[in-house]
Amino acid sequence: MNWLDENYRIVLMCGDVDVGAVYPPSGRASVWRWRVWVTKSGHPAWGPEPTRRGAIGQVEARFKTFLTAAGLAAIGGAA
């Protein structure tokens, strides 16, 4: 798993697959938003976190739950 910084968002990549993203606060918002497309249930998940680290943690934890449910394991990358 690797994080790709696209300026307006940070995308979690697994190979060539976009897994989810973290969005920095914009406008008057003070929270980081996160969204995961690849989840255990097959339904996207999203929410706010007060910090970048918290938002990244949410995305990684939900993707790791998917990997466990699918009987897969992340190899390589930073995670």
N, C-alpha and C positions, 0 to 999 in steps of 0.2 A: 504494500500500500504506500502510495506517495501523495503528497499534497502539492498541487499546482496553483501558484498564485496568479490569478487573472486580473489583478488590480481591484475590480469591483466585487470579487468573491474569491474564495480559496476552495478549490475542488479536490476532493479525495478521489484518487484514481487507483484502480486495481487493474493492472495491465492497461488495456485501451478502454476500459469501462469507467464511466463517471458514476461513482457510488453515491455521492452526496456533496453538499457544499456548505460553507460558512460565509455569512454576509456581515460586513462590518456595520456599525451603527450609521444611520444616514439621517439627514435632517435633524430634527430635535430628539430622535430616538437615542437612548443611552444603552441599549442592549444589542448583543450580537444575535443574529438569527441563524438557525441551522436547519437543514433539510436533508433527509436521506431517502433515496429512491429504491435502494436495494435493501430490503428488510426481511425479517423472518416471516412476517405475515403476508408479504407481497404488496402491502399498502404503504405508501409514503408516510414518513413521520417527520414532524417539524416542531420547532418551538424556539423560545428566546433563552438566552443565558446572559448574565451580566458581564462575562469576560470572553475573550477569544479562546483562551484555554478551555473554559467550560463548554463552549460550543463545539470545539474540535473533539473534546472528550465524548460528547453526546453522539456525534457522527461515528466516531471510531467504535464506541461500545455497541451501538446498534448494528453496525456492519459485522462486528465480531460475533454477535448473537446470530446473525444470518449465516455466517460461515460455519458455526457450530451446528446449527440446525440442519444445514445442508451436508454436514460431514466433510467440510473442506477446511483448509488451513491456508493462511496468508504466508507466502514465501517471498523473501527479498524485501526491498523497500525499507522504510523507516519504522514501521509499526510492529 
